[in-house]
Amino acid sequence: MASILPFLLLIYSLKQTYKKYRSRNSTSASKVEPGLQPISVLFLCSVFGDMICGLGHALSIRWVLAGEITEGPYCTVQAVFMQIGSNGTAWFTMAIAVLTYLQVVHPTLLGKSGAKIFAAGCVCFTTVFTLLIIAIPASIDRSYYGNSG
């Protein structure tokens, strides 16, 4: 359930965005609602991170059925999914909080397209940072995702 519900929410949101986009191209410019808001992009990225983390938790079913946890590639993949999901969700939640603060308390600070630039920067930063924070320790210490007990 932890990965299915965020996946369904993500699919529904993308479907609604696609409908808005199609209706935007077929109607006059005066009646058009704005496209996807920057805070919505950050929220959808957070939901995607939560979905990946839920997928990592869903992989625990193997350990439940086996009755024990064993080291190996399966364990490593599960740990990577959980770390990507947790880090991504945390960073995107922080970005949502900062963007909300900037838009409410300092609305002139961002300017006309500042929120879009902020959201794009947060998506790029979080993606690169999360990949680096997982890849560097795992490449230095081969047993990074090894036995923890």
N, C-alpha and C positions, 0 to 999 in steps of 0.2 A: 504494500500500500504506500510505503514511503516514497517510492519512485513512480508509481502509477498516477497518483493524484497530481503531482507537479507536472508530469508529462501531459496529462489531459488538460490542465490549465494552460500550459504552454501552447498546445495545439489549438485550443479554443481562442486564445489571444491572437495567435498568428492568423487564424481563419478570419477573425473580426477585422484585423488590420488589413488583410488582403481584400475583404469586402469594401472597406473604406477606400482603399487605394483604387479599386476598380470603379467605384461610384464617383470618385474624385476625377477620374479621367473622362467620364461620360457626361458630367454636369458642368454647368458654367462655374466660373471661378468665384462668383460672388456668394454662392450658397455652400461652398465647400467647408467642411469641418477641418481643423488642422490634423495633420498626420499623427504619427506616433510621437508622443511627448517624450522628452529626454528622461524624465523620471520613470516613465513606463518602460523604457529600454533597460534602465538599471534594474527595475523590478523583475522584468522577464529574465535578465541575466542571473539574478539572484535565484529565481525559480529553477532555472536550468542547473545552477550549481547545487541546489537542494535535490534535484532529480538525480544528479550524478552521485551525490552522497547517499541517497536512498538506494541507488543501484548497488553501491558498495555494501550497504547493510543487508540488502537482499541476498548477496553472495554468501552470507553467513549460514544459509540453509545447508550448505555442504558440511559445515562443522557440526551442525545440529544432527544431521543424519548419520555422520560418521562417529559422533560421540567424543571426538577429540580434534584438537587443532594441530595441523602439521605444517611445517615450513615448506615453501616452494613457490613456484610461479603464481599459483592461484592465490596464495596468501599475499604476495606482492601486488598483484593486480587489485585485489580488494583494498589493500592499504592505500594504493595510489588513488583509486576512485574516491575513497573516503576523505583523503587529504585534499584532493582537488575540489571536491564538493564543499567541504568545510571551509577551506580558505576562500574559495570563490564567493560563497554565501556571506561570509563575514565581511569581506572587502566590499562587496556590492551593497550590503546593508549599511556599512559606514558611508559609502558614497551617497546613498539615498538620504541619509541623515544630514550630511554636509550640504548637498544640493537643496534640500528642504530649508535648512537654516539660511543659506545664501538667498534663496528666493523670497523667504518671509521677512528676514531681518534686514537684509541688504539688497533690495530688488534692483537698484541701479548699478550695483557692482558688476553683475554679469553682462549687462548690455543686451542687445537684441538677439544675438546668437550664442551668447556665452554658455547657456545651459546645454546646448547641443555640443559645443566644444568640450565642456566639462564631462558630459556623458561619454563622448567618444574617447577622451583621454582616460577616463576611469576604466572603460572596457579594455583598452589597449594595455594600460598599466597592470590591471588585475590579471589579465591573461599572461602577460610576460612574467610578472612577479610570481604567480602561482607555478608556472612551469619551471622557473629557475629555483624556487624554494623546494621543489620536489626533485629536480634533476641533479642539482649540485651535490646535496648530501648523499643521494643514492649512488652517484658515480664515484665519490670519494671513499665511502664506506660501503663495501659490497653487502654487508649484513645489516644494512640500515633498516630494512623491513623484516629482519629475521626474528628469532625467538625473543619475545618480550617478557616471558614469565620465568 
